[in-house]
Structures are given as C-alpha cells and as structure tokens.
Amino acid sequence: MGDPNKVELVNVAIAAITTRGLGRIFGSPHGDIVALADLDLEVFPGEVVVLMGRSGTGKTTALNILCGLDTPTAGEAVTLGVSVIPSHRKDLAALRRFRVGRVFQDSDLLDELDALDNVALAVELRTGASGARAREIARSVIEELGIGDRAHSRPIELSGGEKQRVAIARAMASGVDVILADEPTGSLDEGNAIVVAEALRRAAERGAAVLVATHDSVIAERADRIVRTDTR
C-alpha cells in the first residue's frame, strides 16, 4: 500500500462494491426472519452512496456482509474483487485489516489513546509505517478535517462530532479503499452531522468508495446516490 498522502489515479470504471439480489434470512423457533432482501448495489471509487430505509430493513446487515462479518443467504456480494463466501474467509479478513475501514455510531476509538495516536496506530497497523511517519501522516489528516487542535485530546474530552472525525481520519490516513459507515451521525446534532458528512466526502475525494447506512437527511443530501433497502 502506498503513501496515503500521495494522490494516485483510481480506476473509477470498476466498482469497489457490488451486490446482486443480496439477501439474509435468520432462522428462529418462530419462523424465518428476513433481515435483508434483494439488494442491488454498486459503489465506485470516489463516490458517497447512502443506504436508506426503515429500521429492520437490513442496512447494518448489508455492511456486515460487505466486510465479511456475515454471509448472505441469497444473491452475491463482492468487495474489492473478493466474493463474500465462507471459502474466502482469509481474504476477507485481510480486506478488513488493510483495505476496508469502518465508522460506527459510537466512533469506536481507543479510550487510552489521544486523537493523534488513535489515527497513527491504524496507519502503523495497516501500512507498516514507522511510529514517527505514522504520526506525521495522522497529523496531516486530522488537520485536514479541522481537528488539529484536538490532536492530544482523549476520546472522553472530544465532542461527538470530533470523535467521528477522528474515526474518519483513522480510515483516511491508513489509505483504505472502502469506508463502511453505520449511522455515523445518529447521535449528533445537525451542525456536527454536516461536519461528518463533509469529512466522508473528503475521504471519497481521496479515492475511497464510501457507503453509509443512515436515516439522516444531512448525509443523504450530500451523497452521490441513495439506495433504499425498503422498496420490496
């Protein structure tokens, strides 16, 4: 993986994420539960695509499948050329470690590290950069996202919007090709939601394919496309 600060040409003609007829059914003693039904989706490098739909229509399930944490019961899913099937477990684990970043509603930061080191650690683990180089890359990205003055603050000292920007910086700085964001603005006010939406757009401008599961119109209004999970 190259330097995440280096601008490289991206083949935008090839989808980073593809699903065809994707479905997931969970069995229960009271009958099958349809978590996701017949999802067709493409996300290309440089795009922000939003998954919208009522609660329970499979937005989070789709994200879990696309990073290999769950397996579909119908249809197919391909992330960065790897089919999401059980026999590709090792390849999917490598994708999660090196090429796919996730952003959660609660930001999922390490409480004992400050903002800079949360980002730098991801850079070290994903790119093999030295500690000093990782911190240099991390600082550049958190400054780009407008939180350079919070570099040495721990998560408990950050606002919700600041924590989400650190989480997005963590994905951007480590040079992932895909960002999967699950309700990243779910607990934020409108002002902070706009800041997070703009940070996700910045990640796409760097060449990442960004897929966001959300109910938030602030995110949806700034997306390239909206795909609904509750149309069937």
C-alpha positions as CSV (number, residue, x, y, z in Angstrom):
1,M,0.0,0.0,0.0
2,G,1.3,3.4,-0.9
3,D,1.6,6.6,1.0
4,P,-1.9,7.7,1.9
5,N,-0.9,11.4,1.3
6,K,0.1,10.7,-2.3
7,V,-2.7,11.3,-4.9
8,E,-2.9,8.4,-7.2
9,L,-5.1,7.7,-10.2
10,V,-8.1,5.4,-9.4
11,N,-9.9,3.2,-11.9
12,V,-13.3,4.5,-11.3
13,A,-14.8,2.2,-14.0
14,I,-14.5,-0.8,-11.7
15,A,-17.0,-0.9,-8.8
16,A,-15.3,-1.3,-5.4
17,I,-18.6,-2.8,-4.0
18,T,-21.2,-4.8,-5.9
19,T,-24.2,-6.7,-4.8
20,R,-26.8,-8.6,-6.8
21,G,-30.0,-9.8,-5.3
22,L,-28.3,-9.8,-1.9
23,G,-30.4,-11.3,0.9
24,R,-30.0,-12.5,4.5
25,I,-32.5,-14.6,6.4
26,F,-32.1,-15.6,10.0
27,G,-33.8,-18.7,11.3
28,S,-35.7,-18.7,14.6
29,P,-38.0,-21.1,16.5
30,H,-40.9,-18.9,15.4
31,G,-40.0,-18.9,11.7
32,D,-37.6,-17.2,9.4
33,I,-36.7,-13.5,9.8
34,V,-35.9,-11.6,6.6
35,A,-33.2,-9.2,7.6
36,L,-32.3,-8.1,4.0
37,A,-34.0,-8.7,0.7
38,D,-32.8,-8.5,-2.9
39,L,-30.3,-5.6,-2.6
40,D,-28.7,-4.5,-5.9
41,L,-25.9,-2.0,-5.3
42,E,-22.7,-0.6,-6.9
43,V,-20.3,1.8,-5.3
44,F,-17.4,3.2,-7.2
45,P,-14.1,4.8,-6.0
46,G,-14.7,8.5,-5.3
47,E,-18.4,8.1,-4.5
48,V,-20.5,8.5,-1.4
49,V,-23.6,6.2,-1.6
50,V,-26.2,6.1,1.1
51,L,-28.3,3.1,2.2
52,M,-31.6,4.4,3.5
53,G,-34.7,2.5,4.7
54,R,-36.8,1.8,7.7
55,S,-35.2,0.2,10.8
56,G,-35.0,-3.5,10.3
57,T,-34.7,-3.5,6.5
58,G,-31.1,-4.6,6.5
59,K,-28.8,-1.6,6.3
60,T,-26.4,-2.8,9.0
61,T,-26.7,-6.4,7.8
62,A,-25.6,-5.3,4.3
63,L,-22.5,-3.5,5.8
64,N,-21.6,-6.6,7.8
65,I,-21.8,-8.8,4.8
66,L,-19.7,-6.5,2.7
67,C,-16.8,-6.6,5.1
68,G,-17.1,-10.4,5.6
69,L,-18.5,-10.4,9.1
70,D,-21.7,-12.1,7.9
71,T,-22.6,-14.4,5.0
72,P,-25.6,-13.9,2.7
73,T,-28.3,-16.5,2.3
74,A,-29.2,-15.2,-1.2
75,G,-27.5,-13.3,-4.0
76,E,-23.9,-12.3,-4.1
77,A,-21.6,-9.6,-2.8
78,V,-18.2,-8.6,-4.0
79,T,-15.9,-6.2,-2.1
80,L,-12.7,-5.1,-3.9
81,G,-12.8,-8.2,-6.1
82,V,-13.3,-10.7,-3.3
83,S,-16.6,-12.6,-3.2
84,V,-18.2,-12.8,0.2
85,I,-18.4,-16.5,0.6
86,P,-17.1,-18.7,3.5
87,S,-14.2,-20.2,1.5
88,H,-12.8,-16.6,1.2
89,R,-12.6,-16.1,4.9
90,K,-8.8,-15.4,4.9
91,D,-9.1,-12.9,2.0
92,L,-12.0,-11.1,3.7
93,A,-10.0,-10.9,7.0
94,A,-7.1,-9.3,5.0
95,L,-9.6,-6.8,3.5
96,R,-10.8,-5.8,6.9
97,R,-7.3,-5.3,8.2
98,F,-5.8,-3.5,5.3
99,R,-8.3,-2.1,2.8
100,V,-11.7,-1.6,4.4
101,G,-12.4,0.9,7.2
102,R,-15.5,1.0,9.3
103,V,-17.0,4.0,11.1
104,F,-19.6,3.3,13.8
105,Q,-22.2,5.4,15.5
106,D,-20.2,5.4,18.7
107,S,-16.9,6.1,16.9
108,D,-15.1,3.0,18.4
109,L,-12.0,4.9,19.5
110,L,-9.4,3.6,22.0
111,D,-10.1,5.5,25.2
112,E,-6.5,5.3,26.4
113,L,-5.0,7.0,23.3
114,D,-5.4,10.6,22.2
115,A,-6.8,11.5,18.9
116,L,-3.5,11.6,17.1
117,D,-2.4,8.2,18.4
118,N,-5.8,6.6,17.6
119,V,-5.2,7.6,14.0
120,A,-1.4,6.8,14.0
121,L,-2.0,3.3,15.3
122,A,-4.3,2.5,12.4
123,V,-1.6,3.8,10.0
124,E,1.1,1.7,11.6
125,L,-1.0,-1.5,11.6
126,R,-2.3,-1.1,8.0
127,T,0.7,0.4,6.2
128,G,3.7,-0.7,8.3
129,A,4.8,2.9,8.6
130,S,7.2,3.7,11.4
131,G,5.8,5.4,14.5
132,A,7.2,8.8,13.5
133,R,6.0,8.6,9.9
134,A,2.6,7.3,11.1
135,R,2.2,10.2,13.4
136,E,3.2,12.6,10.6
137,I,0.5,11.1,8.3
138,A,-2.1,11.1,11.1
139,R,-1.4,14.7,12.0
140,S,-1.8,15.8,8.3
141,V,-5.2,14.2,8.0
142,I,-6.7,15.3,11.3
143,E,-5.6,18.9,10.4
144,E,-7.3,18.4,7.0
145,L,-10.5,17.5,8.8
146,G,-10.3,20.6,11.1
147,I,-9.4,18.9,14.4
148,G,-5.7,19.5,14.6
149,D,-6.2,21.5,17.8
150,R,-7.7,18.3,19.4
151,A,-4.7,16.0,18.5
152,H,-3.8,15.4,22.1
153,S,-7.3,15.1,23.5
154,R,-8.6,11.7,24.5
155,P,-12.0,10.5,23.4
156,I,-13.6,11.4,26.7
157,E,-12.6,15.0,26.0
158,L,-14.0,15.2,22.5
159,S,-17.5,16.1,21.3
160,G,-19.5,13.5,19.3
161,G,-18.7,15.3,16.0
162,E,-15.0,15.4,16.9
163,K,-14.9,11.7,17.7
164,Q,-16.5,10.8,14.4
165,R,-14.0,13.0,12.5
166,V,-11.2,11.1,14.3
167,A,-12.8,7.8,13.3
168,I,-13.0,9.0,9.6
169,A,-9.4,10.3,9.8
170,R,-8.3,6.9,11.0
171,A,-9.7,5.3,7.8
172,M,-8.5,8.1,5.5
173,A,-4.9,8.2,6.9
174,S,-4.4,4.5,6.6
175,G,-5.3,4.6,3.0
176,V,-8.3,2.2,2.9
177,D,-10.1,1.7,-0.4
178,V,-13.6,1.3,1.1
179,I,-15.3,3.0,4.1
180,L,-18.4,1.5,5.5
181,A,-20.2,3.9,7.9
182,D,-23.1,2.7,10.1
183,E,-25.3,5.6,11.3
184,P,-22.2,7.8,11.8
185,T,-24.4,10.9,12.6
186,G,-27.0,9.0,14.6
187,S,-26.2,10.7,17.9
188,L,-25.2,14.1,16.5
189,D,-26.9,17.5,16.1
190,E,-27.3,18.9,12.7
191,G,-24.1,21.1,12.8
192,N,-21.9,18.2,13.7
193,A,-23.7,15.9,11.2
194,I,-22.8,18.4,8.4
195,V,-19.1,18.3,9.5
196,V,-19.1,14.5,9.5
197,A,-20.8,14.4,6.1
198,E,-18.2,16.7,4.7
199,A,-15.4,14.5,6.1
200,L,-16.9,11.5,4.4
201,R,-17.0,13.5,1.2
202,R,-13.3,14.4,1.7
203,A,-12.5,10.6,2.0
204,A,-14.3,10.0,-1.3
205,E,-12.3,12.8,-2.9
206,R,-9.1,10.9,-1.9
207,G,-10.4,7.9,-3.9
208,A,-12.3,5.8,-1.3
209,A,-15.6,4.2,-2.1
210,V,-17.9,5.3,0.8
211,L,-21.1,3.5,1.7
212,V,-23.2,5.0,4.6
213,A,-26.2,3.4,6.3
214,T,-28.2,6.2,7.7
215,H,-31.6,7.7,8.4
216,D,-30.1,11.2,8.3
217,S,-31.2,13.6,5.5
218,V,-28.0,15.7,6.2
219,I,-25.9,12.8,4.9
220,A,-28.3,11.8,2.1
221,E,-28.5,15.3,0.7
222,R,-24.7,15.2,0.2
223,A,-24.5,11.7,-1.3
224,D,-23.9,10.9,-4.9
225,R,-26.7,8.3,-4.9
226,I,-29.3,6.9,-2.5
227,V,-30.2,3.2,-2.5
228,R,-33.3,2.2,-0.5
229,T,-33.5,-1.1,1.4
230,D,-37.2,-1.0,2.0
231,T,-38.6,-0.9,-1.6
232,R,-39.6,-4.6,-1.7
